[in-house]
Amino acid sequence: MSSVSSVANTFGVANREFRERLKRRAKAAGIALDAPLVDGLETYYQLLTKWNAKINLTAFRLTPAGEDEAVDRLLIEPVVAARYVPENARTLLDAGSGGGSPAIPLKLARPNLHVRMVEVKMRKAVFLREAVRTLGIRDAEVETARFEELLPRAELHEALDLVSVRAVRIETRTLLTLQAFLRPGGKIFLFRGSGTSTVETEPPPPLAWMASYPLVDALHSKLVVLSKTRV
């Protein structure tokens, strides 16, 4: 029995209603989930639900059986976005990770990624480490810091394939900071909802607008992809 399945049984998350909801929302988004991914997403969601009652990881209403909006935003959106991760991508930095979405579902959908989650709030960082441990995720790290504080680290300078951002205000200064982590040709994944501002058509150099992909129709959400141009 896998560690994820074992934990699922321990926490009582073999919840048929939740699994049916998860698969139904995935189908509505045009994606199929294999059994290991369903197990991982369910375990992550139920762990998030348990911890959220104590430390307010997300503003979404979380129940063991799931709610469509929370499942769509926290689980389905990142899995849809995983389709747009380049095949050769191996490293991802998630800025302002909060409760772990999109980083953890992205990692579950693309196990080959090495994920670095950056979260300044200590209690949220503790949850992220517990989620990594509980899910038995390899190649995942949690930094308790602001992403700007990682800039002096030489091993992260122009070294990463992807940067993902959801709960961070997008300004020119923010984009210029984030691009410093990317190798030439690397991508920034911006998760944008109906209530968030759009990104300028022409982001600051060396970034260039690449594409915008729909994520979940019910949320009117999209993935905006920026690419770091080669010098």
N, C-alpha and C positions, 0 to 999 in steps of 0.2 A: 504494500500500500504506500503511495507517495506521501511525502510530508504534508502536502497541501490537502489531500483527501483525509489524512489522519486528523489534521487540525479542523477541517470542516466538520468532521463527526464530533470532535471535542466540543466545539462551540455550538453544535446543533444547527449548522447552517445548511444542512441538506433539506432545504426548504423548497418544496415543489412549486409553490406559488411564485417565489422569487425567481427560480430558474426558468419557469415558463414565461414570466414577465421579461426577463433578460433576453431570452431567445426571441420573444415576440418583438421587442424593441430593436434587436439586432436585425431581424428580418425586415422591419419597416425601414431601416437604414441601408438595406441592401447588402448586408454582410452575414456570413455564416460563422458560428463559433464552434471550434472543436471542443471535445470534452475537457482536455487539460485547461484550456482557456476559460471555459465556464467555471471549472473548479476554482481557478485562481481568482477570477473576478468576484465570485461569490464570497470566497474567504476574505478577500480585501474589503468588500463592501460591508460584510457583517462585522469585521473588526473596526472599520470606520464608524459604523453605527454604534457599537459599544463604547468607543472612546469619545465620540462626539457628544454623548450625554454628559461627559465630565469636563471636556476642555474646549468645546465649541470649535471643531475643526472646519466645519462648513455651515453655511446658513440654510442649506437645504434640509427639508424635513426627511429624516431617515427612519424607516421602519424595517423590521426584519423581512417583511414581504415585499418591500420596495415601493417606490413611487415613480411613476413614469418620468417626471422631469428630472429627478435626482439620478435615476439610472441612465437616462439619456446623456446628461451633462457629465457625470462623473465617470461613467464606464464606456458608453457607446461612442461618444465623441472621440476619445483617444484611440479606440480600436479602429474607427474609420480613418483617423489621421495616420495610423500605422501603414496604411496602404501607400502613402506618399513618402515614406521613408526610403531613401535610395538604398539599393541592394548592398552597396559597398560601405554604407554608414556603420560605424562601430562605436562611436562615442556620442553621448548626449548629456548636456547640462540643462537642468530644469531650474529656471530662476523663480524664486518665490513659491516653493513647492506646496506650502500649506498642508492640506490633508493628503497629499500624494497624487492627486489627479491634475494633469494628465500623465505624470511621469510613470507611476506604477502600472496602470493599464497599458501604456505604451510598451513598457518593458515586458509585461506578460505576453503581449502580442508579438513583440520582436525580441526574443530571448538573446539574440546575438549582440544586442546593444549593451555597452557599459554605461550605466546611468549614474550621474552625480546630481543629487537633489540638494538645492541650496535654500535653506529656510532659517531666517534670523531668530524666530521665536523658539525658545528652548523647549517648551512643552510640545509644540508641533514637531520639532526635530526628534524628540524622544519617541513620539508616535511613529514617525517615519522609520526609525531604526527598528522599532518593534514590528512594524509591518514587513520590513525586509527579512527580519529573523523568522517571523511566523510563516511567511510564504516560502521560506527557503530560497530566496533570490540570491543568485551569485552575480558578481560584477555590478554591485550597486553600493554607492557611498552616500552619506548624508553629511553636509557641511552646515554647521550652525553659525551662519554668517550672512551678511548682505552680499549679494553677488559682486558688488563693486569691490569688496574687500579681498576678493580672490585675484584681482588684476595683477598684483605684484608677483604672483607665483609663476615662475618661468615655465614650468611644465604644462601650464594651462594656456599659455600665450600662443594664439594661432595654432592650436593643437586639436580642436574638436570638430566633429562632423556636423553636429546639430546642437541648437539651443532652442528650448521650448519655453513659451511664456503664456500664462493665462491671467493670473490675478496681479498683474503689474501694470501700472499706468504707462502707456507707450508714448514717449516723447523722443525728440531727436537725440537728446543726451543719452537716454536709455539705450537706444539702438546703437549709438556709437560705442557705448560701453560693452554691450553684448557682442558686437561684431569682433571685438578684440580677442575673444575666445576661439573664434572660428578660423580654421585653415582656409586658404583661398578655395572657393568652390563650395564651402560649407553653407548650411541653410539655417535660417531662423524660422521656427514654426510659431506663428501667432494665432492663438485660439481666440476668436472674436465672436461674441454673442450679439443679439439684436440691440442690446442696450449699450454696447461699447463702441467707442469711436473707431472709425476706420483709419487705415494707415494711408499716408500720403502715397500718391501714385509714384512719385519719385523720392524714395527714401535717401538719406544722406550717404554719399560715397564713403566707403567702397561697397555699400549695399545697393542692390538693384531689385526692383519688384520682379517676381518670377511668375506667381500664379495665385489664384484664389479658388478654393475648392469648397463646395457645400459639405457640411458635416451632418447635422440633424435637422430635417425640414421643420419639425414641430417647434424647434427652438430658434429657427432662422439663424443658425450658427454657421460659421465658416472657418476655414483654415487659410490664413494668409501666409504665403511662403516668400521670404526674401532670401536672396543669394548673395554671398560675398564674392565680388568680382575678382578675377585674377589680375595681379598687377603686372 
